[in-house]
């Protein structure tokens, strides 16, 4: 019976990153690598809203902390019902949109 050798870890080793349930495998098109979603709610004066993912999960966004990219990378192109690509990040106990591309 062979004994597998356990590699020694450095003192400052970090645990492997966790895959959060908010980062599920979304629909990806061939045009870009952004998961696709739809803007469900958008309050222009407050600069906040919600995106609904293909999987049904909803992610909030705030234009103060969300980077708009692409040819339509301005808030004037955002509207409820519009299709967007997005990236999410962990924020406290939930996920929040940090980058958005308007189609």
C-alpha positions in Angstrom: 0.0 0.0 0.0 1.5 3.3 -1.1 1.3 6.3 1.1 0.7 9.6 -0.7 3.0 12.3 0.4 1.4 15.5 1.6 3.0 18.6 0.4 4.1 21.0 3.0 2.3 24.4 2.9 3.9 27.7 3.5 3.1 29.5 6.6 1.0 32.1 4.8 -1.0 29.7 2.6 -4.5 30.8 1.6 -7.5 28.5 1.3 -8.8 27.8 -2.2 -11.4 30.4 -3.4 -15.0 29.5 -2.8 -17.5 29.4 -5.7 -20.4 31.5 -4.5 -23.9 30.3 -5.4 -24.6 33.7 -6.9 -22.1 33.1 -9.6 -23.8 30.2 -11.3 -23.1 29.2 -14.9 -25.1 31.8 -16.9 -25.9 31.9 -20.6 -22.9 33.1 -22.6 -23.0 34.3 -26.2 -20.3 34.0 -28.7 -20.0 37.7 -29.1 -18.6 38.3 -25.6 -18.1 36.5 -22.4 -20.6 38.4 -20.3 -23.6 36.6 -18.8 -26.8 38.0 -20.2 -29.7 39.5 -18.3 -32.6 42.0 -18.5 -33.0 45.2 -16.6 -36.2 44.6 -14.5 -36.3 47.9 -12.6 -34.4 51.1 -13.2 -34.9 54.3 -11.2 -33.1 56.9 -13.3 -33.1 59.7 -10.7 -31.6 57.5 -8.0 -29.3 55.6 -10.4 -30.3 52.2 -9.0 -32.0 49.2 -10.4 -32.2 45.4 -10.7 -31.0 42.9 -13.3 -32.8 39.5 -13.8 -30.4 36.8 -14.9 -31.4 34.0 -17.3 -31.4 31.6 -14.3 -34.0 33.8 -12.6 -31.8 35.3 -9.9 -31.9 39.1 -9.4 -28.9 41.3 -8.8 -29.1 44.9 -7.7 -26.9 47.6 -9.2 -26.1 51.2 -8.4 -24.5 53.5 -11.0 -22.2 55.0 -8.4 -20.3 51.7 -8.1 -21.1 50.1 -11.5 -18.8 50.5 -14.4 -20.7 50.9 -17.7 -18.6 49.6 -20.7 -19.0 49.1 -24.4 -20.3 51.4 -27.2 -23.4 52.3 -25.1 -21.4 52.8 -21.9 -23.6 55.7 -20.7 -26.5 55.8 -18.3 -28.8 57.3 -21.0 -29.0 54.0 -22.7 -30.3 52.1 -19.7 -34.0 51.3 -19.5 -36.3 48.8 -17.9 -36.7 45.8 -20.2 -33.3 46.4 -21.9 -30.8 43.5 -22.4 -27.5 43.8 -20.7 -24.3 41.8 -20.0 -23.0 42.0 -16.4 -20.4 40.9 -13.9 -21.2 40.4 -10.3 -19.1 40.6 -7.2 -19.6 39.6 -3.6 -20.7 42.6 -1.5 -21.3 41.9 2.2 -23.8 39.0 2.3 -25.1 39.4 -1.2 -24.0 39.8 -4.8 -24.0 43.2 -6.6 -23.4 44.1 -10.3 -20.0 45.8 -10.7 -19.7 46.0 -14.5 -22.5 46.3 -17.1 -22.6 46.4 -20.9 -25.8 47.7 -22.5 -26.8 46.0 -25.8 
